[in-house]
Amino acid sequence: MILNGAVVIGDLVFYALAVDTMGFFITSLIFLTALFVAFEVSWRWIAPLAAGTTVLLHFSFYSLLHVPLPWGWLEGIAW
C-alpha cells in the first residue's frame, strides 16, 4: 500500500517535470502504464486502457474544453 502511494506521487512528479518536453501523449501513456502496473491491472488490458484513456483525455481537453495540451516530441505531427 505504501509502495502504491509512492508510485502515485512519483508518477505525478514525473508528469509535471516531463509533460512539456515529452508531450501529453507520451507522458500520459507512461503515467497510466505505471499506475496500471502498480495497481496490478491485467497485462492484456494495460496497453488498450492507457491508449484509450490518453486519446479520450486529449479529445476532452482539446476539442470540448479548448485547452491546448503540449505536443512535445510529437510537435511535427500536431493537428
Secondary structure as GFF3:
##gff-version 3
##sequence-region A 1 79
A	DSSP	alpha_helix	2	22	.	.	.	ID=ss1
A	DSSP	alpha_helix	24	38	.	.	.	ID=ss2
A	DSSP	alpha_helix	43	59	.	.	.	ID=ss3
A	DSSP	pi_helix	60	64	.	.	.	ID=ss4
A	DSSP	three_ten_helix	72	77	.	.	.	ID=ss5
###
